[in-house]
Amino acid sequence: MPRGFGRLVKARIFVTLKPGVLDPQGQAIARALGSLGFEGVSGVRQGKLIELELTQSDAEQARAEVETMCEKLLANTVIERYAIELEG
């Protein structure tokens, strides 16, 4: 951990498309799974996972900082939603 900073907080951000938003990658995954013999798979939605390490001594402040990151850069909040998990 860098000197002069608080404890290390790990953040995981899960970004997925909002319900009702077309997910062509999810549809391609479902078709590919079907062609590989995995029948009965439907409603596939894909997303992304972003992991961050923050030097922060206050969990509430860390969450607020990550929320701001999501709103400004990490998620397109018009079509995507996000969930944050903090550890540490």
PDB file of N, CA, C and O in Angstrom:
ATOM      1  N   MET A   1       0.850  -1.172   0.000  1.00  0.00           N
ATOM      2  CA  MET A   1       0.000   0.000   0.000  1.00  0.00           C
ATOM      3  C   MET A   1       0.897   1.237   0.000  1.00  0.00           C
ATOM      4  O   MET A   1       1.869   1.286   0.754  1.00  0.00           O
ATOM      5  N   PRO A   2       0.589   2.241  -0.834  1.00  0.00           N
ATOM      6  CA  PRO A   2       1.389   3.446  -0.864  1.00  0.00           C
ATOM      7  C   PRO A   2       1.383   4.142   0.486  1.00  0.00           C
ATOM      8  O   PRO A   2       0.376   4.128   1.193  1.00  0.00           O
ATOM      9  N   ARG A   3       2.512   4.752   0.846  1.00  0.00           N
ATOM     10  CA  ARG A   3       2.617   5.455   2.118  1.00  0.00           C
ATOM     11  C   ARG A   3       1.733   6.691   2.130  1.00  0.00           C
ATOM     12  O   ARG A   3       1.538   7.338   1.101  1.00  0.00           O
ATOM     13  N   GLY A   4       1.198   7.013   3.309  1.00  0.00           N
ATOM     14  CA  GLY A   4       0.431   8.223   3.465  1.00  0.00           C
ATOM     15  C   GLY A   4      -1.029   8.105   3.061  1.00  0.00           C
ATOM     16  O   GLY A   4      -1.752   9.102   3.056  1.00  0.00           O
ATOM     17  N   PHE A   5      -1.464   6.922   2.728  1.00  0.00           N
ATOM     18  CA  PHE A   5      -2.851   6.738   2.318  1.00  0.00           C
ATOM     19  C   PHE A   5      -3.557   5.824   3.302  1.00  0.00           C
ATOM     20  O   PHE A   5      -2.919   5.194   4.146  1.00  0.00           O
ATOM     21  N   GLY A   6      -4.863   5.755   3.192  1.00  0.00           N
ATOM     22  CA  GLY A   6      -5.660   4.880   4.043  1.00  0.00           C
ATOM     23  C   GLY A   6      -5.532   3.435   3.611  1.00  0.00           C
ATOM     24  O   GLY A   6      -4.671   3.067   2.812  1.00  0.00           O
ATOM     25  N   ARG A   7      -6.417   2.632   4.167  1.00  0.00           N
ATOM     26  CA  ARG A   7      -6.406   1.207   3.825  1.00  0.00           C
ATOM     27  C   ARG A   7      -6.817   1.009   2.369  1.00  0.00           C
ATOM     28  O   ARG A   7      -7.409   1.890   1.746  1.00  0.00           O
ATOM     29  N   LEU A   8      -6.495  -0.142   1.857  1.00  0.00           N
ATOM     30  CA  LEU A   8      -6.822  -0.470   0.473  1.00  0.00           C
ATOM     31  C   LEU A   8      -8.235  -1.021   0.411  1.00  0.00           C
ATOM     32  O   LEU A   8      -8.569  -1.973   1.117  1.00  0.00           O
ATOM     33  N   VAL A   9      -9.058  -0.428  -0.428  1.00  0.00           N
ATOM     34  CA  VAL A   9     -10.432  -0.876  -0.643  1.00  0.00           C
ATOM     35  C   VAL A   9     -10.528  -1.377  -2.071  1.00  0.00           C
ATOM     36  O   VAL A   9     -10.144  -0.677  -3.009  1.00  0.00           O
ATOM     37  N   LYS A  10     -11.042  -2.593  -2.239  1.00  0.00           N
ATOM     38  CA  LYS A  10     -11.260  -3.132  -3.573  1.00  0.00           C
ATOM     39  C   LYS A  10     -12.711  -2.906  -3.948  1.00  0.00           C
ATOM     40  O   LYS A  10     -13.621  -3.171  -3.163  1.00  0.00           O
ATOM     41  N   ALA A  11     -12.913  -2.414  -5.153  1.00  0.00           N
ATOM     42  CA  ALA A  11     -14.273  -2.190  -5.646  1.00  0.00           C
ATOM     43  C   ALA A  11     -14.474  -3.028  -6.898  1.00  0.00           C
ATOM     44  O   ALA A  11     -13.614  -3.085  -7.777  1.00  0.00           O
ATOM     45  N   ARG A  12     -15.627  -3.676  -6.956  1.00  0.00           N
ATOM     46  CA  ARG A  12     -16.042  -4.392  -8.161  1.00  0.00           C
ATOM     47  C   ARG A  12     -17.302  -3.709  -8.665  1.00  0.00           C
ATOM     48  O   ARG A  12     -18.266  -3.521  -7.923  1.00  0.00           O
ATOM     49  N   ILE A  13     -17.274  -3.340  -9.946  1.00  0.00           N
ATOM     50  CA  ILE A  13     -18.426  -2.701 -10.559  1.00  0.00           C
ATOM     51  C   ILE A  13     -18.934  -3.615 -11.661  1.00  0.00           C
ATOM     52  O   ILE A  13     -18.200  -3.956 -12.588  1.00  0.00           O
ATOM     53  N   PHE A  14     -20.190  -4.005 -11.553  1.00  0.00           N
ATOM     54  CA  PHE A  14     -20.835  -4.840 -12.562  1.00  0.00           C
ATOM     55  C   PHE A  14     -21.725  -3.926 -13.395  1.00  0.00           C
ATOM     56  O   PHE A  14     -22.651  -3.304 -12.874  1.00  0.00           O
ATOM     57  N   VAL A  15     -21.438  -3.848 -14.686  1.00  0.00           N
ATOM     58  CA  VAL A  15     -22.200  -2.984 -15.588  1.00  0.00           C
ATOM     59  C   VAL A  15     -22.972  -3.875 -16.557  1.00  0.00           C
ATOM     60  O   VAL A  15     -22.385  -4.712 -17.243  1.00  0.00           O
ATOM     61  N   THR A  16     -24.287  -3.690 -16.608  1.00  0.00           N
ATOM     62  CA  THR A  16     -25.133  -4.467 -17.514  1.00  0.00           C
ATOM     63  C   THR A  16     -26.124  -3.535 -18.204  1.00  0.00           C
ATOM     64  O   THR A  16     -26.401  -2.433 -17.731  1.00  0.00           O
ATOM     65  N   LEU A  17     -26.645  -4.000 -19.323  1.00  0.00           N
ATOM     66  CA  LEU A  17     -27.657  -3.224 -20.028  1.00  0.00           C
ATOM     67  C   LEU A  17     -28.951  -3.223 -19.223  1.00  0.00           C
ATOM     68  O   LEU A  17     -29.286  -4.205 -18.560  1.00  0.00           O
ATOM     69  N   LYS A  18     -29.666  -2.118 -19.290  1.00  0.00           N
ATOM     70  CA  LYS A  18     -30.957  -2.034 -18.622  1.00  0.00           C
ATOM     71  C   LYS A  18     -31.947  -2.973 -19.309  1.00  0.00           C
ATOM     72  O   LYS A  18     -31.809  -3.258 -20.498  1.00  0.00           O
ATOM     73  N   PRO A  19     -32.947  -3.455 -18.562  1.00  0.00           N
ATOM     74  CA  PRO A  19     -33.980  -4.294 -19.184  1.00  0.00           C
ATOM     75  C   PRO A  19     -34.625  -3.541 -20.346  1.00  0.00           C
ATOM     76  O   PRO A  19     -34.867  -2.337 -20.262  1.00  0.00           O
ATOM     77  N   GLY A  20     -34.897  -4.257 -21.415  1.00  0.00           N
ATOM     78  CA  GLY A  20     -35.528  -3.663 -22.585  1.00  0.00           C
ATOM     79  C   GLY A  20     -34.559  -3.119 -23.618  1.00  0.00           C
ATOM     80  O   GLY A  20     -34.958  -2.808 -24.740  1.00  0.00           O
ATOM     81  N   VAL A  21     -33.277  -2.998 -23.247  1.00  0.00           N
ATOM     82  CA  VAL A  21     -32.267  -2.534 -24.206  1.00  0.00           C
ATOM     83  C   VAL A  21     -31.766  -3.745 -24.977  1.00  0.00           C
ATOM     84  O   VAL A  21     -31.377  -4.749 -24.380  1.00  0.00           O
ATOM     85  N   LEU A  22     -31.776  -3.652 -26.294  1.00  0.00           N
ATOM     86  CA  LEU A  22     -31.322  -4.747 -27.152  1.00  0.00           C
ATOM     87  C   LEU A  22     -29.887  -5.131 -26.817  1.00  0.00           C
ATOM     88  O   LEU A  22     -29.030  -4.261 -26.657  1.00  0.00           O
ATOM     89  N   ASP A  23     -29.623  -6.430 -26.710  1.00  0.00           N
ATOM     90  CA  ASP A  23     -28.291  -6.942 -26.382  1.00  0.00           C
ATOM     91  C   ASP A  23     -27.838  -7.901 -27.485  1.00  0.00           C
ATOM     92  O   ASP A  23     -27.991  -9.113 -27.339  1.00  0.00           O
ATOM     93  N   PRO A  24     -27.281  -7.379 -28.592  1.00  0.00           N
ATOM     94  CA  PRO A  24     -26.867  -8.253 -29.691  1.00  0.00           C
ATOM     95  C   PRO A  24     -25.781  -9.250 -29.288  1.00  0.00           C
ATOM     96  O   PRO A  24     -25.757 -10.370 -29.800  1.00  0.00           O
ATOM     97  N   GLN A  25     -24.890  -8.867 -28.385  1.00  0.00           N
ATOM     98  CA  GLN A  25     -23.860  -9.819 -27.948  1.00  0.00           C
ATOM     99  C   GLN A  25     -24.489 -10.959 -27.153  1.00  0.00           C
ATOM    100  O   GLN A  25     -24.091 -12.114 -27.306  1.00  0.00           O
ATOM    101  N   GLY A  26     -25.456 -10.646 -26.316  1.00  0.00           N
ATOM    102  CA  GLY A  26     -26.156 -11.682 -25.570  1.00  0.00           C
ATOM    103  C   GLY A  26     -26.874 -12.642 -26.501  1.00  0.00           C
ATOM    104  O   GLY A  26     -26.869 -13.853 -26.280  1.00  0.00           O
ATOM    105  N   GLN A  27     -27.498 -12.094 -27.556  1.00  0.00           N
ATOM    106  CA  GLN A  27     -28.182 -12.944 -28.538  1.00  0.00           C
ATOM    107  C   GLN A  27     -27.181 -13.836 -29.271  1.00  0.00           C
ATOM    108  O   GLN A  27     -27.465 -15.008 -29.517  1.00  0.00           O
ATOM    109  N   ALA A  28     -26.012 -13.292 -29.622  1.00  0.00           N
ATOM    110  CA  ALA A  28     -24.971 -14.090 -30.297  1.00  0.00           C
ATOM    111  C   ALA A  28     -24.474 -15.206 -29.383  1.00  0.00           C
ATOM    112  O   ALA A  28     -24.235 -16.323 -29.843  1.00  0.00           O
ATOM    113  N   ILE A  29     -24.319 -14.918 -28.108  1.00  0.00           N
ATOM    114  CA  ILE A  29     -23.884 -15.939 -27.148  1.00  0.00           C
ATOM    115  C   ILE A  29     -24.929 -17.042 -27.059  1.00  0.00           C
ATOM    116  O   ILE A  29     -24.590 -18.225 -27.054  1.00  0.00           O
ATOM    117  N   ALA A  30     -26.199 -16.657 -26.990  1.00  0.00           N
ATOM    118  CA  ALA A  30     -27.271 -17.661 -26.911  1.00  0.00           C
ATOM    119  C   ALA A  30     -27.273 -18.557 -28.142  1.00  0.00           C
ATOM    120  O   ALA A  30     -27.412 -19.774 -28.022  1.00  0.00           O
ATOM    121  N   ARG A  31     -27.118 -17.963 -29.334  1.00  0.00           N
ATOM    122  CA  ARG A  31     -27.077 -18.765 -30.566  1.00  0.00           C
ATOM    123  C   ARG A  31     -25.865 -19.700 -30.565  1.00  0.00           C
ATOM    124  O   ARG A  31     -25.981 -20.869 -30.933  1.00  0.00           O
ATOM    125  N   ALA A  32     -24.715 -19.189 -30.157  1.00  0.00           N
ATOM    126  CA  ALA A  32     -23.500 -20.009 -30.135  1.00  0.00           C
ATOM    127  C   ALA A  32     -23.638 -21.170 -29.158  1.00  0.00           C
ATOM    128  O   ALA A  32     -23.221 -22.290 -29.455  1.00  0.00           O
ATOM    129  N   LEU A  33     -24.223 -20.903 -27.993  1.00  0.00           N
ATOM    130  CA  LEU A  33     -24.433 -21.982 -27.026  1.00  0.00           C
ATOM    131  C   LEU A  33     -25.360 -23.040 -27.604  1.00  0.00           C
ATOM    132  O   LEU A  33     -25.122 -24.235 -27.432  1.00  0.00           O
ATOM    133  N   GLY A  34     -26.416 -22.609 -28.290  1.00  0.00           N
ATOM    134  CA  GLY A  34     -27.331 -23.555 -28.930  1.00  0.00           C
ATOM    135  C   GLY A  34     -26.631 -24.401 -29.973  1.00  0.00           C
ATOM    136  O   GLY A  34     -26.874 -25.604 -30.065  1.00  0.00           O
ATOM    137  N   SER A  35     -25.751 -23.774 -30.769  1.00  0.00           N
ATOM    138  CA  SER A  35     -25.037 -24.528 -31.811  1.00  0.00           C
ATOM    139  C   SER A  35     -24.020 -25.498 -31.216  1.00  0.00           C
ATOM    140  O   SER A  35     -23.597 -26.442 -31.883  1.00  0.00           O
ATOM    141  N   LEU A  36     -23.630 -25.267 -29.970  1.00  0.00           N
ATOM    142  CA  LEU A  36     -22.709 -26.182 -29.283  1.00  0.00           C
ATOM    143  C   LEU A  36     -23.446 -27.274 -28.514  1.00  0.00           C
ATOM    144  O   LEU A  36     -22.832 -28.082 -27.817  1.00  0.00           O
ATOM    145  N   GLY A  37     -24.769 -27.286 -28.649  1.00  0.00           N
ATOM    146  CA  GLY A  37     -25.548 -28.350 -28.012  1.00  0.00           C
ATOM    147  C   GLY A  37     -26.134 -27.972 -26.665  1.00  0.00           C
ATOM    148  O   GLY A  37     -26.751 -28.814 -26.011  1.00  0.00           O
ATOM    149  N   PHE A  38     -25.962 -26.746 -26.236  1.00  0.00           N
ATOM    150  CA  PHE A  38     -26.539 -26.309 -24.963  1.00  0.00           C
ATOM    151  C   PHE A  38     -27.934 -25.755 -25.236  1.00  0.00           C
ATOM    152  O   PHE A  38     -28.132 -24.544 -25.334  1.00  0.00           O
ATOM    153  N   GLU A  39     -28.883 -26.658 -25.355  1.00  0.00           N
ATOM    154  CA  GLU A  39     -30.261 -26.274 -25.652  1.00  0.00           C
ATOM    155  C   GLU A  39     -30.937 -25.730 -24.397  1.00  0.00           C
ATOM    156  O   GLU A  39     -30.502 -25.998 -23.277  1.00  0.00           O
ATOM    157  N   GLY A  40     -31.978 -24.982 -24.594  1.00  0.00           N
ATOM    158  CA  GLY A  40     -32.737 -24.467 -23.456  1.00  0.00           C
ATOM    159  C   GLY A  40     -32.145 -23.219 -22.832  1.00  0.00           C
ATOM    160  O   GLY A  40     -32.588 -22.804 -21.761  1.00  0.00           O
ATOM    161  N   VAL A  41     -31.151 -22.604 -23.474  1.00  0.00           N
ATOM    162  CA  VAL A  41     -30.571 -21.372 -22.952  1.00  0.00           C
ATOM    163  C   VAL A  41     -31.229 -20.204 -23.673  1.00  0.00           C
ATOM    164  O   VAL A  41     -31.222 -20.139 -24.902  1.00  0.00           O
ATOM    165  N   SER A  42     -31.791 -19.292 -22.912  1.00  0.00           N
ATOM    166  CA  SER A  42     -32.407 -18.113 -23.521  1.00  0.00           C
ATOM    167  C   SER A  42     -32.225 -16.927 -22.582  1.00  0.00           C
ATOM    168  O   SER A  42     -31.804 -17.081 -21.436  1.00  0.00           O
ATOM    169  N   GLY A  43     -32.543 -15.762 -23.081  1.00  0.00           N
ATOM    170  CA  GLY A  43     -32.455 -14.570 -22.236  1.00  0.00           C
ATOM    171  C   GLY A  43     -31.044 -14.246 -21.801  1.00  0.00           C
ATOM    172  O   GLY A  43     -30.842 -13.758 -20.689  1.00  0.00           O
ATOM    173  N   VAL A  44     -30.059 -14.506 -22.650  1.00  0.00           N
ATOM    174  CA  VAL A  44     -28.661 -14.237 -22.292  1.00  0.00           C
ATOM    175  C   VAL A  44     -28.415 -12.733 -22.355  1.00  0.00           C
ATOM    176  O   VAL A  44     -28.729 -12.086 -23.354  1.00  0.00           O
ATOM    177  N   ARG A  45     -27.856 -12.189 -21.294  1.00  0.00           N
ATOM    178  CA  ARG A  45     -27.452 -10.788 -21.229  1.00  0.00           C
ATOM    179  C   ARG A  45     -25.982 -10.769 -20.849  1.00  0.00           C
ATOM    180  O   ARG A  45     -25.564 -11.477 -19.933  1.00  0.00           O
ATOM    181  N   GLN A  46     -25.218  -9.980 -21.534  1.00  0.00           N
ATOM    182  CA  GLN A  46     -23.805  -9.896 -21.198  1.00  0.00           C
ATOM    183  C   GLN A  46     -23.508  -8.529 -20.619  1.00  0.00           C
ATOM    184  O   GLN A  46     -24.263  -7.580 -20.833  1.00  0.00           O
ATOM    185  N   GLY A  47     -22.418  -8.426 -19.890  1.00  0.00           N
ATOM    186  CA  GLY A  47     -22.025  -7.168 -19.272  1.00  0.00           C
ATOM    187  C   GLY A  47     -20.533  -7.115 -19.098  1.00  0.00           C
ATOM    188  O   GLY A  47     -19.786  -7.845 -19.751  1.00  0.00           O
ATOM    189  N   LYS A  48     -20.104  -6.242 -18.206  1.00  0.00           N
ATOM    190  CA  LYS A  48     -18.669  -6.141 -17.941  1.00  0.00           C
ATOM    191  C   LYS A  48     -18.435  -5.981 -16.446  1.00  0.00           C
ATOM    192  O   LYS A  48     -19.292  -5.499 -15.704  1.00  0.00           O
ATOM    193  N   LEU A  49     -17.250  -6.400 -16.032  1.00  0.00           N
ATOM    194  CA  LEU A  49     -16.811  -6.293 -14.651  1.00  0.00           C
ATOM    195  C   LEU A  49     -15.590  -5.389 -14.633  1.00  0.00           C
ATOM    196  O   LEU A  49     -14.639  -5.599 -15.385  1.00  0.00           O
ATOM    197  N   ILE A  50     -15.623  -4.395 -13.778  1.00  0.00           N
ATOM    198  CA  ILE A  50     -14.485  -3.500 -13.610  1.00  0.00           C
ATOM    199  C   ILE A  50     -14.023  -3.621 -12.162  1.00  0.00           C
ATOM    200  O   ILE A  50     -14.832  -3.494 -11.242  1.00  0.00           O
ATOM    201  N   GLU A  51     -12.737  -3.863 -11.953  1.00  0.00           N
ATOM    202  CA  GLU A  51     -12.184  -3.951 -10.607  1.00  0.00           C
ATOM    203  C   GLU A  51     -11.236  -2.786 -10.382  1.00  0.00           C
ATOM    204  O   GLU A  51     -10.390  -2.480 -11.222  1.00  0.00           O
ATOM    205  N   LEU A  52     -11.392  -2.147  -9.241  1.00  0.00           N
ATOM    206  CA  LEU A  52     -10.553  -1.012  -8.871  1.00  0.00           C
ATOM    207  C   LEU A  52      -9.973  -1.242  -7.485  1.00  0.00           C
ATOM    208  O   LEU A  52     -10.581  -1.918  -6.655  1.00  0.00           O
ATOM    209  N   GLU A  53      -8.798  -0.680  -7.237  1.00  0.00           N
ATOM    210  CA  GLU A  53      -8.239  -0.639  -5.893  1.00  0.00           C
ATOM    211  C   GLU A  53      -8.109   0.827  -5.512  1.00  0.00           C
ATOM    212  O   GLU A  53      -7.496   1.617  -6.230  1.00  0.00           O
ATOM    213  N   LEU A  54      -8.689   1.175  -4.380  1.00  0.00           N
ATOM    214  CA  LEU A  54      -8.679   2.546  -3.906  1.00  0.00           C
ATOM    215  C   LEU A  54      -7.982   2.610  -2.556  1.00  0.00           C
ATOM    216  O   LEU A  54      -8.130   1.707  -1.733  1.00  0.00           O
ATOM    217  N   THR A  55      -7.239   3.651  -2.333  1.00  0.00           N
ATOM    218  CA  THR A  55      -6.700   3.878  -0.994  1.00  0.00           C
ATOM    219  C   THR A  55      -7.629   4.869  -0.322  1.00  0.00           C
ATOM    220  O   THR A  55      -7.611   6.067  -0.605  1.00  0.00           O
ATOM    221  N   GLN A  56      -8.428   4.343   0.561  1.00  0.00           N
ATOM    222  CA  GLN A  56      -9.492   5.125   1.169  1.00  0.00           C
ATOM    223  C   GLN A  56      -9.733   4.601   2.576  1.00  0.00           C
ATOM    224  O   GLN A  56      -9.788   3.389   2.785  1.00  0.00           O
ATOM    225  N   SER A  57      -9.876   5.493   3.533  1.00  0.00           N
ATOM    226  CA  SER A  57     -10.066   5.051   4.912  1.00  0.00           C
ATOM    227  C   SER A  57     -11.543   4.967   5.297  1.00  0.00           C
ATOM    228  O   SER A  57     -11.882   4.369   6.318  1.00  0.00           O
ATOM    229  N   ASP A  58     -12.412   5.553   4.499  1.00  0.00           N
ATOM    230  CA  ASP A  58     -13.827   5.589   4.816  1.00  0.00           C
ATOM    231  C   ASP A  58     -14.628   4.864   3.732  1.00  0.00           C
ATOM    232  O   ASP A  58     -14.587   5.252   2.564  1.00  0.00           O
ATOM    233  N   ALA A  59     -15.352   3.815   4.116  1.00  0.00           N
ATOM    234  CA  ALA A  59     -16.098   3.007   3.142  1.00  0.00           C
ATOM    235  C   ALA A  59     -17.184   3.816   2.444  1.00  0.00           C
ATOM    236  O   ALA A  59     -17.391   3.662   1.241  1.00  0.00           O
ATOM    237  N   GLU A  60     -17.880   4.677   3.187  1.00  0.00           N
ATOM    238  CA  GLU A  60     -18.931   5.486   2.573  1.00  0.00           C
ATOM    239  C   GLU A  60     -18.353   6.452   1.546  1.00  0.00           C
ATOM    240  O   GLU A  60     -18.943   6.674   0.488  1.00  0.00           O
ATOM    241  N   GLN A  61     -17.206   7.019   1.862  1.00  0.00           N
ATOM    242  CA  GLN A  61     -16.544   7.928   0.935  1.00  0.00           C
ATOM    243  C   GLN A  61     -16.053   7.164  -0.300  1.00  0.00           C
ATOM    244  O   GLN A  61     -16.140   7.673  -1.418  1.00  0.00           O
ATOM    245  N   ALA A  62     -15.538   5.948  -0.103  1.00  0.00           N
ATOM    246  CA  ALA A  62     -15.086   5.118  -1.225  1.00  0.00           C
ATOM    247  C   ALA A  62     -16.254   4.801  -2.147  1.00  0.00           C
ATOM    248  O   ALA A  62     -16.129   4.894  -3.368  1.00  0.00           O
ATOM    249  N   ARG A  63     -17.394   4.425  -1.564  1.00  0.00           N
ATOM    250  CA  ARG A  63     -18.582   4.113  -2.369  1.00  0.00           C
ATOM    251  C   ARG A  63     -19.040   5.349  -3.146  1.00  0.00           C
ATOM    252  O   ARG A  63     -19.385   5.246  -4.323  1.00  0.00           O
ATOM    253  N   ALA A  64     -19.046   6.495  -2.508  1.00  0.00           N
ATOM    254  CA  ALA A  64     -19.460   7.730  -3.178  1.00  0.00           C
ATOM    255  C   ALA A  64     -18.520   8.059  -4.335  1.00  0.00           C
ATOM    256  O   ALA A  64     -18.962   8.510  -5.392  1.00  0.00           O
ATOM    257  N   GLU A  65     -17.234   7.834  -4.132  1.00  0.00           N
ATOM    258  CA  GLU A  65     -16.250   8.093  -5.189  1.00  0.00           C
ATOM    259  C   GLU A  65     -16.464   7.150  -6.376  1.00  0.00           C
ATOM    260  O   GLU A  65     -16.412   7.580  -7.528  1.00  0.00           O
ATOM    261  N   VAL A  66     -16.702   5.876  -6.097  1.00  0.00           N
ATOM    262  CA  VAL A  66     -16.938   4.903  -7.160  1.00  0.00           C
ATOM    263  C   VAL A  66     -18.250   5.219  -7.887  1.00  0.00           C
ATOM    264  O   VAL A  66     -18.327   5.094  -9.109  1.00  0.00           O
ATOM    265  N   GLU A  67     -19.275   5.626  -7.141  1.00  0.00           N
ATOM    266  CA  GLU A  67     -20.544   6.026  -7.769  1.00  0.00           C
ATOM    267  C   GLU A  67     -20.309   7.162  -8.766  1.00  0.00           C
ATOM    268  O   GLU A  67     -20.838   7.142  -9.877  1.00  0.00           O
ATOM    269  N   THR A  68     -19.516   8.143  -8.363  1.00  0.00           N
ATOM    270  CA  THR A  68     -19.206   9.268  -9.253  1.00  0.00           C
ATOM    271  C   THR A  68     -18.453   8.789 -10.481  1.00  0.00           C
ATOM    272  O   THR A  68     -18.721   9.253 -11.590  1.00  0.00           O
ATOM    273  N   MET A  69     -17.514   7.865 -10.299  1.00  0.00           N
ATOM    274  CA  MET A  69     -16.770   7.304 -11.436  1.00  0.00           C
ATOM    275  C   MET A  69     -17.734   6.628 -12.418  1.00  0.00           C
ATOM    276  O   MET A  69     -17.610   6.781 -13.633  1.00  0.00           O
ATOM    277  N   CYS A  70     -18.688   5.884 -11.872  1.00  0.00           N
ATOM    278  CA  CYS A  70     -19.663   5.188 -12.717  1.00  0.00           C
ATOM    279  C   CYS A  70     -20.517   6.178 -13.490  1.00  0.00           C
ATOM    280  O   CYS A  70     -20.738   6.018 -14.690  1.00  0.00           O
ATOM    281  N   GLU A  71     -20.992   7.194 -12.800  1.00  0.00           N
ATOM    282  CA  GLU A  71     -21.868   8.183 -13.425  1.00  0.00           C
ATOM    283  C   GLU A  71     -21.144   8.994 -14.506  1.00  0.00           C
ATOM    284  O   GLU A  71     -21.744   9.379 -15.510  1.00  0.00           O
ATOM    285  N   LYS A  72     -19.850   9.247 -14.289  1.00  0.00           N
ATOM    286  CA  LYS A  72     -19.100  10.092 -15.224  1.00  0.00           C
ATOM    287  C   LYS A  72     -18.413   9.331 -16.345  1.00  0.00           C
ATOM    288  O   LYS A  72     -18.215   9.882 -17.428  1.00  0.00           O
ATOM    289  N   LEU A  73     -18.038   8.052 -16.104  1.00  0.00           N
ATOM    290  CA  LEU A  73     -17.217   7.356 -17.092  1.00  0.00           C
ATOM    291  C   LEU A  73     -17.523   5.874 -17.268  1.00  0.00           C
ATOM    292  O   LEU A  73     -17.641   5.399 -18.397  1.00  0.00           O
ATOM    293  N   LEU A  74     -17.649   5.152 -16.191  1.00  0.00           N
ATOM    294  CA  LEU A  74     -17.638   3.693 -16.282  1.00  0.00           C
ATOM    295  C   LEU A  74     -18.920   3.079 -16.830  1.00  0.00           C
ATOM    296  O   LEU A  74     -18.887   1.964 -17.352  1.00  0.00           O
ATOM    297  N   ALA A  75     -20.040   3.773 -16.726  1.00  0.00           N
ATOM    298  CA  ALA A  75     -21.314   3.252 -17.229  1.00  0.00           C
ATOM    299  C   ALA A  75     -22.021   4.337 -18.036  1.00  0.00           C
ATOM    300  O   ALA A  75     -21.974   5.519 -17.696  1.00  0.00           O
ATOM    301  N   ASN A  76     -22.668   3.912 -19.100  1.00  0.00           N
ATOM    302  CA  ASN A  76     -23.536   4.808 -19.857  1.00  0.00           C
ATOM    303  C   ASN A  76     -24.917   4.679 -19.230  1.00  0.00           C
ATOM    304  O   ASN A  76     -25.687   3.786 -19.583  1.00  0.00           O
ATOM    305  N   THR A  77     -25.224   5.571 -18.304  1.00  0.00           N
ATOM    306  CA  THR A  77     -26.424   5.409 -17.487  1.00  0.00           C
ATOM    307  C   THR A  77     -27.731   5.588 -18.259  1.00  0.00           C
ATOM    308  O   THR A  77     -28.806   5.370 -17.701  1.00  0.00           O
ATOM    309  N   VAL A  78     -27.657   5.975 -19.517  1.00  0.00           N
ATOM    310  CA  VAL A  78     -28.860   6.035 -20.340  1.00  0.00           C
ATOM    311  C   VAL A  78     -29.332   4.619 -20.658  1.00  0.00           C
ATOM    312  O   VAL A  78     -30.531   4.342 -20.640  1.00  0.00           O
ATOM    313  N   ILE A  79     -28.379   3.713 -20.951  1.00  0.00           N
ATOM    314  CA  ILE A  79     -28.739   2.354 -21.346  1.00  0.00           C
ATOM    315  C   ILE A  79     -28.189   1.274 -20.422  1.00  0.00           C
ATOM    316  O   ILE A  79     -28.531   0.101 -20.572  1.00  0.00           O
ATOM    317  N   GLU A  80     -27.343   1.654 -19.474  1.00  0.00           N
ATOM    318  CA  GLU A  80     -26.718   0.664 -18.594  1.00  0.00           C
ATOM    319  C   GLU A  80     -27.040   0.968 -17.132  1.00  0.00           C
ATOM    320  O   GLU A  80     -27.296   2.109 -16.747  1.00  0.00           O
ATOM    321  N   ARG A  81     -27.016  -0.095 -16.341  1.00  0.00           N
ATOM    322  CA  ARG A  81     -27.109   0.034 -14.893  1.00  0.00           C
ATOM    323  C   ARG A  81     -25.837  -0.569 -14.303  1.00  0.00           C
ATOM    324  O   ARG A  81     -25.126  -1.311 -14.980  1.00  0.00           O
ATOM    325  N   TYR A  82     -25.557  -0.253 -13.055  1.00  0.00           N
ATOM    326  CA  TYR A  82     -24.351  -0.772 -12.432  1.00  0.00           C
ATOM    327  C   TYR A  82     -24.629  -1.141 -10.984  1.00  0.00           C
ATOM    328  O   TYR A  82     -25.537  -0.614 -10.342  1.00  0.00           O
ATOM    329  N   ALA A  83     -23.812  -2.065 -10.496  1.00  0.00           N
ATOM    330  CA  ALA A  83     -23.868  -2.475  -9.097  1.00  0.00           C
ATOM    331  C   ALA A  83     -22.443  -2.450  -8.572  1.00  0.00           C
ATOM    332  O   ALA A  83     -21.506  -2.839  -9.270  1.00  0.00           O
ATOM    333  N   ILE A  84     -22.286  -1.993  -7.343  1.00  0.00           N
ATOM    334  CA  ILE A  84     -20.959  -1.837  -6.748  1.00  0.00           C
ATOM    335  C   ILE A  84     -20.837  -2.774  -5.546  1.00  0.00           C
ATOM    336  O   ILE A  84     -21.743  -2.862  -4.717  1.00  0.00           O
ATOM    337  N   GLU A  85     -19.704  -3.471  -5.468  1.00  0.00           N
ATOM    338  CA  GLU A  85     -19.356  -4.268  -4.292  1.00  0.00           C
ATOM    339  C   GLU A  85     -18.032  -3.727  -3.774  1.00  0.00           C
ATOM    340  O   GLU A  85     -17.095  -3.535  -4.550  1.00  0.00           O
ATOM    341  N   LEU A  86     -17.945  -3.479  -2.470  1.00  0.00           N
ATOM    342  CA  LEU A  86     -16.709  -3.030  -1.850  1.00  0.00           C
ATOM    343  C   LEU A  86     -16.190  -4.097  -0.905  1.00  0.00           C
ATOM    344  O   LEU A  86     -16.961  -4.804  -0.255  1.00  0.00           O
ATOM    345  N   GLU A  87     -14.877  -4.201  -0.841  1.00  0.00           N
ATOM    346  CA  GLU A  87     -14.226  -5.172   0.040  1.00  0.00           C
ATOM    347  C   GLU A  87     -13.019  -4.503   0.670  1.00  0.00           C
ATOM    348  O   GLU A  87     -12.235  -3.848  -0.018  1.00  0.00           O
ATOM    349  N   GLY A  88     -12.870  -4.663   1.956  1.00  0.00           N
ATOM    350  CA  GLY A  88     -11.667  -4.150   2.610  1.00  0.00           C
ATOM    351  C   GLY A  88     -11.878  -2.973   3.492  1.00  0.00           C
ATOM    352  O   GLY A  88     -10.926  -2.469   4.087  1.00  0.00           O
TER     353      GLY A  88
END
